[in-house]
C-alpha cells in the first residue's frame, strides 16, 4: 500500500530545487481543469468559510497495523522456535558442538531483531500518531492550515503554494499520484516543505488528480464556488468523513476498508481476508491513535457565520445501508476467520 510521505524515514524530499517535471505539471491556482469534479470521499467539514480534508494516508489506514502485528509476532515465534530447535539436540556442552549452534543463534537474533524493529516502526507510525492529519483551506482568509505528523500546524497563504502533480512508487501499489503542495523559499526555487493536498485512492491515476482539482479549485477561486461545491457534496457524495473532533467508529472502519471494491460485492467477498484484516487493523490504529486538535488561533480564524446555509458535516450523512456496512461486516467475519483458520492449520502442522 502507498504510505509515501508518512513517517520520518519516508518524508517527501525537501531542501532541494524544483524539478522540470514539477514545473511542467504545475496547477495554477487561478485555473481550473476540464474534468468532472470529484472529492474521493475526503471531506471532513464544509461551510462558507473553509473546507477540511483528510490526509493522503487516511483511505488505506490499517494495512501497516495488522501487517506489523503479524510480522512482529511471527518474528518472535520464529526466533523462539529456532532457539528451541538449536539447543534441544545438544546434549554434550562441548565447545566444538556448540560452535555451529551459537553461530546460528547469533545469525537468527540479527535477522529476527531486524524484522521485529521493522514491524515496530510500521506499528508506531500507523498506530501511535494521530487518527488523521487534516488540512483546512480557508476561503475567506485564503490560508491553508496543514496538521503535521509531529502535531504542529503549518499555516501558509494559498496563493504562495507551488501546487503540482506528485508521484510516488512502491512495490505493492505501483505508481500513485497526489496533489503535492510545496512551500518555497524566498528564492522561489527551493522546496522547504511539502505536503499532499489531495489523494484520490490507491487505485487513482494522474487524471484523478485533475478531477480532484476541478472539485477543490472552484471553492477557493470561483465567485459561486461555495454553492457549486455544496451542491456537489449534497447531490453526488452522500458521505463526509466522520472524524470531526472524534475517532471513527468500528462501523466506518469496516465500511471504509471495503470501499475500494464498493461496486463489486463479489470482489469484496473474494478479497475478504485482505479487506477484513485491513478493517481490523484500522480499528486498532484508530483506537490507539490520538485525535488531532487545531490550535486556538486556527479555530479563531475559522469562525462560521451564524445561519450559514452551506454547512455540512458527517452528521448530515446518509444512513449506511446493507451493501455499505452489513455485507462488508459479513465479509470481514468470513475473511478474518478464513485467514486465522489457515494460520492455525499451518502452525499445528509444523508442530506435529
Order of alpha helices (4+ residues) and beta strands (2+ residues): beta-alpha-beta-beta-beta-alpha-alpha-beta-beta-beta-beta-beta-beta-alpha-alpha-alpha-alpha-alpha-alpha-alpha
